[in-house]
Amino acid sequence: MRYPLTHDIVELNTLVEAVDPAMAQAARPGERLTEFATVYRYPGAPPLPLLDETQRWVETARAIVAEAERRIP
């Protein structure tokens, strides 16, 4: 499958939906991580989020990775 080079997790998850709807559903909470992948990495970005918020983002990402790993034969 060809896929675009993008940081837009919503766009990527739409592609996942076509292949594995259950995985796309599991990854849906990660769609909000697009902001972290784009907004904060360039000069002039707003202040970084507080530690508790970033810890929640990391927990979300880890849960999605764990779900994806369960699907790898």
Buried (B, 14 or more C-beta within 10 A) or exposed (E): EEEEEEBEBEEBBEBBBEEEEEBBEBBBBBBEBBBBEBEEEEEEEEEEBEEEEEEEBEEBBEBBEEBBEEEEE
